[in-house]
Amino acid sequence: MLRKIVIENLGVFRHLSMELAPRLNILCGTNGTGKSFLLDSVWFALTHRWPIEPVTSIKKARIECIGSDSSGDHVDYSASFDRSEQEWTWSPDKFDNTGLVFYARADGSLCVADSVQGNSLALSLHEIWNGREKSGKFVCEGLVSDVLKWQNRRSEELAMFEKILEVLSPSNFKIRLSLPTRISLDDVRDIPTVALPYGNVPVLHTSSGIRRILTLAYCLTWVYSEHCRACNVAGMSYDSRMTFLMDDVEANLHPDWQGSILESIFAAISALRGSLENVQLFVATKSPMVTDWAKVHFDFPLDGMLELREDEKNT
């Protein structure tokens, strides 16, 4: 868990210092003020890897953090960029701070890091839906294949996925799985469908808002189930620490849906893990509906909000 982050001469920031809330951190502001880059920086602080390499200043780029290790003790650590070597140097060089880190990016891609598996993974939106193969082995089978497999097996993952879909649904209807179907003579796959108020729709043909929620529900289910499997294989207990990052949390959603999405994400993570204990969330938004919900439901000092403004991004 992160307690504080300081960014020097990196990306759009000449200097930014941010005290972090232990539960929910909302980053708000207009386009181009650095919300996405701040999420990238949090990911980097936790995993020591950038999702996309940032632009470094002529001056020395540096990130300083205060975090909590696996025992809950506070630890100071930092990273500096060596321009001549074109690499980041960490002090201390090893720090057990991650647990499970989940980052849903604005372009629909996913970055995930798992301290049990000891690696991080980045999947494009296409790979999330259709899978990724590496060296003859599947890293991820994808939403279409996995959901169909879960339905056929009536697995625990299916129950988890359906529960998360239910709590992420809009207030006026519930998104529920229905029977798989074929959608083309040229595609021999059975495709999962969802039951919507106007009928059953193949997941590949759903609206952008429904697809966003299907993607989020699948990624949460898949990431957590893979974490549990890795723990079982390694003979380890489940890591209770989780950091959830999501950019453009309101993207493709109706304003009414935007107003309830944070509450739904809370419920989804609670359904996944049983509680929000040891979970820290970072979400970026430019939606007044999201921030209005937060102003009513915030629980200080557990939650916090940072508004980035254009005239402050380099100060």
Kinemage of the C-alpha trace (Angstrom):
@kinemage 1
@onewidth
@group {chain A} dominant
@subgroup {mainchain}
@vectorlist {calphas} color= white
{ca met a 1} P 0.000 0.000 0.000
{ca leu a 2} L 1.243 3.484 -0.861
{ca arg a 3} L 1.102 6.297 1.696
{ca lys a 4} L 2.760 9.063 -0.301
{ca ile a 5} L 4.235 9.653 -3.752
{ca val a 6} L 6.512 12.483 -4.911
{ca ile a 7} L 7.298 12.990 -8.620
{ca glu a 8} L 10.175 15.193 -9.820
{ca asn a 9} L 10.870 16.220 -13.448
{ca leu a 10} L 8.860 13.441 -15.018
{ca gly a 11} L 6.090 13.447 -17.613
{ca val a 12} L 3.945 16.568 -17.217
{ca phe a 13} L 5.112 17.186 -13.643
{ca arg a 14} L 8.053 19.289 -12.537
{ca his a 15} L 7.060 18.607 -8.937
{ca leu a 16} L 4.063 16.818 -7.452
{ca ser a 17} L 3.678 15.607 -3.882
{ca met a 18} L 0.569 13.621 -2.942
{ca glu a 19} L -0.490 12.141 0.384
{ca leu a 20} L -2.506 9.007 -0.401
{ca ala a 21} L -5.665 7.787 1.298
{ca pro a 22} L -5.652 4.176 2.509
{ca arg a 23} L -8.878 3.172 0.709
{ca leu a 24} L -10.061 5.332 -2.238
{ca asn a 25} L -8.051 7.948 -4.149
{ca ile a 26} L -9.903 9.857 -6.888
{ca leu a 27} L -7.856 11.785 -9.446
{ca cys a 28} L -10.017 14.347 -11.230
{ca gly a 29} L -9.507 17.224 -13.643
{ca thr a 30} L -9.840 18.127 -17.304
{ca asn a 31} L -8.045 16.491 -20.227
{ca gly a 32} L -4.278 16.763 -20.309
{ca thr a 33} L -3.679 17.526 -16.638
{ca gly a 34} L -1.778 14.322 -15.863
{ca lys a 35} L -4.366 11.957 -14.365
{ca ser a 36} L -3.364 8.994 -16.537
{ca phe a 37} L 0.322 9.650 -15.996
{ca leu a 38} L -0.196 9.769 -12.242
{ca leu a 39} L -1.861 6.338 -12.420
{ca asp a 40} L 1.088 5.095 -14.506
{ca ser a 41} L 3.415 6.451 -11.818
{ca val a 42} L 1.539 4.616 -9.059
{ca trp a 43} L 1.806 1.406 -11.107
{ca phe a 44} L 5.546 2.037 -11.542
{ca ala a 45} L 6.004 2.727 -7.831
{ca leu a 46} L 4.379 -0.605 -6.992
{ca thr a 47} L 5.813 -2.832 -9.738
{ca his a 48} L 9.077 -1.105 -10.843
{ca arg a 49} L 7.841 -1.256 -14.458
{ca trp a 50} L 6.235 1.403 -16.666
{ca pro a 51} L 3.158 0.513 -18.730
{ca ile a 52} L 4.502 3.051 -21.246
{ca glu a 53} L 7.921 4.684 -20.898
{ca pro a 54} L 7.463 8.339 -19.847
{ca val a 55} L 9.211 11.446 -21.105
{ca thr a 56} L 12.006 12.420 -18.725
{ca ser a 57} L 13.202 15.957 -18.155
{ca ile a 58} L 16.681 17.295 -18.864
{ca lys a 59} L 16.877 17.597 -15.098
{ca lys a 60} L 17.106 14.482 -12.966
{ca ala a 61} L 13.844 12.528 -12.901
{ca arg a 62} L 12.951 10.973 -9.579
{ca ile a 63} L 10.072 9.273 -7.767
{ca glu a 64} L 9.955 9.005 -3.985
{ca cys a 65} L 7.432 6.866 -2.108
{ca ile a 66} L 6.346 5.954 1.367
{ca gly a 67} L 4.691 2.555 1.430
{ca ser a 68} L 3.802 -0.353 3.681
{ca asp a 69} L 5.514 -3.723 3.426
{ca ser a 70} L 3.829 -7.102 3.908
{ca ser a 71} L 3.979 -6.727 7.704
{ca gly a 72} L 2.396 -3.258 7.613
{ca asp a 73} L 5.577 -1.338 8.494
{ca his a 74} L 6.208 1.968 6.729
{ca val a 75} L 9.152 1.970 4.327
{ca asp a 76} L 10.730 4.818 2.332
{ca tyr a 77} L 11.975 3.992 -1.156
{ca ser a 78} L 12.801 5.887 -4.341
{ca ala a 79} L 13.784 5.585 -7.994
{ca ser a 80} L 16.084 7.824 -10.031
{ca phe a 81} L 16.551 7.867 -13.802
{ca asp a 82} L 20.118 7.641 -15.111
{ca arg a 83} L 20.063 9.408 -18.496
{ca ser a 84} L 23.445 8.065 -19.590
{ca glu a 85} L 22.442 4.454 -18.872
{ca gln a 86} L 18.774 5.030 -19.792
{ca glu a 87} L 17.584 3.044 -16.804
{ca trp a 88} L 15.895 3.463 -13.435
{ca thr a 89} L 17.758 2.701 -10.215
{ca trp a 90} L 15.814 1.817 -7.065
{ca ser a 91} L 16.846 2.312 -3.456
{ca pro a 92} L 16.409 -0.124 -1.849
{ca asp a 93} L 16.597 -2.318 -4.931
{ca lys a 94} L 14.144 -4.907 -3.569
{ca phe a 95} L 10.956 -4.068 -1.697
{ca asp a 96} L 8.002 -6.383 -1.084
{ca asn a 97} L 5.174 -3.878 -1.570
{ca thr a 98} L 2.870 -5.142 -4.275
{ca gly a 99} L 0.514 -7.951 -3.377
{ca leu a 100} L -1.900 -8.057 -6.300
{ca val a 101} L -1.936 -4.954 -8.530
{ca phe a 102} L -4.739 -4.510 -11.076
{ca tyr a 103} L -4.632 -1.633 -13.600
{ca ala a 104} L -7.483 -1.131 -16.086
{ca arg a 105} L -6.178 1.450 -18.558
{ca ala a 106} L -8.167 3.978 -20.603
{ca asp a 107} L -7.601 2.147 -23.907
{ca gly a 108} L -9.201 -1.019 -22.517
{ca ser a 109} L -5.903 -2.806 -21.887
{ca leu a 110} L -4.987 -4.462 -18.597
{ca cys a 111} L -1.785 -4.492 -16.576
{ca val a 112} L -1.553 -6.916 -13.677
{ca ala a 113} L 1.240 -7.782 -11.252
{ca asp a 114} L 1.153 -10.623 -8.741
{ca ser a 115} L 3.769 -10.931 -6.007
{ca val a 116} L 3.071 -14.667 -5.737
{ca gln a 117} L 3.773 -15.306 -9.429
{ca gly a 118} L 6.645 -12.828 -9.343
{ca asn a 119} L 5.869 -11.165 -12.654
{ca ser a 120} L 3.693 -8.600 -14.389
{ca leu a 121} L 1.571 -8.947 -17.512
{ca ala a 122} L 0.104 -6.471 -19.987
{ca leu a 123} L -2.820 -7.498 -22.205
{ca ser a 124} L -4.399 -5.452 -24.988
{ca leu a 125} L -8.179 -5.213 -25.237
{ca his a 126} L -8.095 -7.668 -28.156
{ca glu a 127} L -6.058 -10.139 -26.079
{ca ile a 128} L -8.421 -9.789 -23.107
{ca trp a 129} L -11.298 -10.897 -25.317
{ca asn a 130} L -9.526 -13.390 -27.579
{ca gly a 131} L -6.539 -14.600 -25.569
{ca arg a 132} L -2.776 -14.461 -25.968
{ca glu a 133} L -0.453 -17.299 -26.881
{ca lys a 134} L 3.275 -17.231 -26.154
{ca ser a 135} L 5.746 -19.951 -27.153
{ca gly a 136} L 2.917 -22.370 -27.844
{ca lys a 137} L 1.256 -21.787 -24.469
{ca phe a 138} L -1.704 -19.600 -23.599
{ca val a 139} L -0.925 -16.789 -21.184
{ca cys a 140} L -4.625 -15.921 -21.162
{ca glu a 141} L -7.409 -17.747 -23.017
{ca gly a 142} L -9.590 -14.645 -23.212
{ca leu a 143} L -13.131 -13.711 -22.244
{ca val a 144} L -14.912 -15.523 -25.078
{ca ser a 145} L -13.171 -18.848 -24.432
{ca asp a 146} L -13.013 -18.654 -20.633
{ca val a 147} L -16.644 -17.671 -20.077
{ca leu a 148} L -17.798 -20.502 -22.354
{ca lys a 149} L -15.549 -22.936 -20.443
{ca trp a 150} L -16.851 -21.676 -17.103
{ca gln a 151} L -20.446 -22.142 -18.265
{ca asn a 152} L -19.791 -25.686 -19.453
{ca arg a 153} L -18.123 -26.629 -16.166
{ca arg a 154} L -20.437 -24.617 -13.895
{ca ser a 155} L -17.220 -23.583 -12.191
{ca glu a 156} L -16.515 -21.328 -9.230
{ca glu a 157} L -15.256 -18.745 -11.712
{ca leu a 158} L -18.693 -18.679 -13.351
{ca ala a 159} L -20.411 -17.914 -10.035
{ca met a 160} L -17.828 -15.226 -9.318
{ca phe a 161} L -18.157 -13.682 -12.795
{ca glu a 162} L -21.970 -13.644 -12.630
{ca lys a 163} L -21.935 -12.033 -9.182
{ca ile a 164} L -19.525 -9.307 -10.299
{ca leu a 165} L -21.607 -8.680 -13.442
{ca glu a 166} L -24.677 -8.286 -11.272
{ca val a 167} L -23.161 -5.694 -8.944
{ca leu a 168} L -21.555 -3.752 -11.826
{ca ser a 169} L -24.877 -3.556 -13.708
{ca pro a 170} L -26.782 -0.268 -14.072
{ca ser a 171} L -29.676 0.455 -11.734
{ca asn a 172} L -32.424 -0.184 -14.316
{ca phe a 173} L -31.462 -3.770 -15.281
{ca lys a 174} L -29.060 -6.600 -14.446
{ca ile a 175} L -26.539 -7.976 -16.935
{ca arg a 176} L -26.869 -11.767 -16.891
{ca leu a 177} L -25.324 -14.535 -18.967
{ca ser a 178} L -27.570 -16.563 -21.253
{ca leu a 179} L -27.033 -19.576 -23.537
{ca pro a 180} L -24.087 -19.497 -25.991
{ca thr a 181} L -24.817 -19.163 -29.704
{ca arg a 182} L -23.164 -19.210 -33.150
{ca ile a 183} L -23.019 -15.844 -34.868
{ca ser a 184} L -21.558 -16.668 -38.290
{ca leu a 185} L -21.072 -19.469 -40.813
{ca asp a 186} L -17.417 -18.448 -40.940
{ca asp a 187} L -16.848 -18.681 -37.169
{ca val a 188} L -17.264 -22.148 -35.645
{ca arg a 189} L -17.001 -20.893 -32.074
{ca asp a 190} L -19.904 -20.798 -29.673
{ca ile a 191} L -20.115 -17.245 -28.358
{ca pro a 192} L -21.411 -16.374 -24.872
{ca thr a 193} L -24.513 -14.181 -24.795
{ca val a 194} L -25.991 -11.809 -22.229
{ca ala a 195} L -29.679 -11.416 -21.453
{ca leu a 196} L -30.635 -7.765 -21.873
{ca pro a 197} L -34.113 -6.196 -21.556
{ca tyr a 198} L -34.631 -6.451 -25.333
{ca gly a 199} L -33.319 -10.025 -25.750
{ca asn a 200} L -30.203 -12.199 -25.748
{ca val a 201} L -27.177 -10.565 -27.382
{ca pro a 202} L -23.795 -12.190 -28.205
{ca val a 203} L -21.095 -10.535 -26.123
{ca leu a 204} L -19.279 -9.529 -29.324
{ca his a 205} L -22.328 -7.506 -30.396
{ca thr a 206} L -23.041 -5.660 -27.157
{ca ser a 207} L -22.804 -1.885 -26.760
{ca ser a 208} L -19.560 -0.182 -25.760
{ca gly a 209} L -20.838 0.381 -22.214
{ca ile a 210} L -21.836 -3.263 -21.739
{ca arg a 211} L -18.513 -4.394 -23.241
{ca arg a 212} L -16.621 -2.163 -20.784
{ca ile a 213} L -18.394 -3.805 -17.855
{ca leu a 214} L -17.983 -7.311 -19.296
{ca thr a 215} L -14.268 -6.609 -19.693
{ca leu a 216} L -13.895 -5.334 -16.131
{ca ala a 217} L -15.885 -8.239 -14.650
{ca tyr a 218} L -13.885 -10.806 -16.630
{ca cys a 219} L -10.517 -9.263 -15.758
{ca leu a 220} L -11.323 -9.150 -12.043
{ca thr a 221} L -12.521 -12.764 -12.095
{ca trp a 222} L -9.624 -14.066 -14.179
{ca val a 223} L -6.889 -12.178 -12.301
{ca tyr a 224} L -8.112 -13.224 -8.864
{ca ser a 225} L -8.728 -16.854 -9.848
{ca glu a 226} L -5.221 -17.071 -11.356
{ca his a 227} L -3.794 -15.576 -8.158
{ca cys a 228} L -5.593 -18.217 -6.080
{ca arg a 229} L -4.342 -20.985 -8.385
{ca ala a 230} L -0.774 -19.699 -8.152
{ca cys a 231} L -1.008 -19.677 -4.346
{ca asn a 232} L -2.277 -23.261 -4.335
{ca val a 233} L 0.498 -24.447 -6.663
{ca ala a 234} L 3.162 -22.669 -4.598
{ca gly a 235} L 1.697 -23.865 -1.297
{ca met a 236} L 1.224 -20.268 -0.148
{ca ser a 237} L -1.673 -18.478 1.513
{ca tyr a 238} L -3.594 -15.888 -0.500
{ca asp a 239} L -2.042 -12.410 -0.401
{ca ser a 240} L -4.601 -10.101 1.208
{ca arg a 241} L -3.092 -6.952 -0.328
{ca met a 242} L -4.623 -5.552 -3.504
{ca thr a 243} L -4.213 -2.271 -5.358
{ca phe a 244} L -6.900 -1.427 -7.921
{ca leu a 245} L -6.235 1.273 -10.533
{ca met a 246} L -8.719 2.333 -13.209
{ca asp a 247} L -8.425 5.145 -15.729
{ca asp a 248} L -11.454 6.927 -17.216
{ca val a 249} L -13.725 5.025 -14.849
{ca glu a 250} L -16.846 6.548 -16.426
{ca ala a 251} L -15.932 5.793 -20.068
{ca asn a 252} L -18.850 4.691 -22.313
{ca leu a 253} L -21.342 4.719 -19.426
{ca his a 254} L -24.633 6.640 -19.259
{ca pro a 255} L -24.548 9.520 -16.709
{ca asp a 256} L -26.850 7.585 -14.361
{ca trp a 257} L -24.470 4.628 -14.550
{ca gln a 258} L -21.480 6.915 -13.987
{ca gly a 259} L -23.061 8.076 -10.745
{ca ser a 260} L -23.102 4.561 -9.300
{ca ile a 261} L -19.967 3.012 -10.806
{ca leu a 262} L -17.671 3.606 -7.802
{ca glu a 263} L -20.163 2.023 -5.432
{ca ser a 264} L -20.439 -0.895 -7.870
{ca ile a 265} L -16.648 -1.322 -7.998
{ca phe a 266} L -16.555 -1.406 -4.188
{ca ala a 267} L -19.244 -4.105 -4.238
{ca ala a 268} L -17.453 -6.078 -6.981
{ca ile a 269} L -14.149 -6.198 -5.094
{ca ser a 270} L -15.970 -7.096 -1.873
{ca ala a 271} L -17.763 -9.921 -3.715
{ca leu a 272} L -14.412 -11.116 -5.051
{ca arg a 273} L -12.461 -11.036 -1.791
{ca gly a 274} L -15.100 -10.918 0.938
{ca ser a 275} L -14.185 -7.389 2.076
{ca leu a 276} L -12.284 -4.210 1.163
{ca glu a 277} L -9.694 -4.795 3.884
{ca asn a 278} L -6.122 -4.224 2.618
{ca val a 279} L -7.478 -2.875 -0.697
{ca gln a 280} L -6.346 0.517 -2.013
{ca leu a 281} L -8.104 2.034 -5.023
{ca phe a 282} L -6.982 4.738 -7.467
{ca val a 283} L -9.449 5.946 -10.102
{ca ala a 284} L -9.170 8.784 -12.613
{ca thr a 285} L -12.239 10.632 -13.845
{ca lys a 286} L -13.441 13.811 -15.498
{ca ser a 287} L -17.109 13.062 -14.797
{ca pro a 288} L -19.054 15.323 -12.393
{ca met a 289} L -21.352 12.343 -11.747
{ca val a 290} L -18.470 10.366 -10.274
{ca thr a 291} L -17.130 13.215 -8.146
{ca asp a 292} L -20.639 14.166 -6.942
{ca trp a 293} L -21.126 10.595 -5.690
{ca ala a 294} L -17.765 10.749 -3.972
{ca lys a 295} L -18.548 14.012 -2.164
{ca val a 296} L -21.635 12.412 -0.605
{ca his a 297} L -20.191 8.990 0.199
{ca phe a 298} L -16.568 9.788 1.097
{ca asp a 299} L -15.378 8.483 4.441
{ca phe a 300} L -12.519 10.706 5.549
{ca pro a 301} L -9.715 9.965 6.243
{ca leu a 302} L -10.120 6.620 4.432
{ca asp a 303} L -10.831 8.371 1.113
{ca gly a 304} L -9.293 11.320 -0.702
{ca met a 305} L -9.571 13.347 -3.904
{ca leu a 306} L -6.935 15.241 -5.878
{ca glu a 307} L -8.007 17.750 -8.517
{ca leu a 308} L -5.299 18.396 -11.115
{ca arg a 309} L -5.444 21.733 -12.923
{ca glu a 310} L -3.563 22.776 -16.023
{ca asp a 311} L -1.802 25.666 -14.315
{ca glu a 312} L -0.602 23.324 -11.571
{ca lys a 313} L 0.727 20.438 -13.603
{ca asn a 314} L 4.278 21.803 -13.669
{ca thr a 315} L 4.360 23.108 -10.090
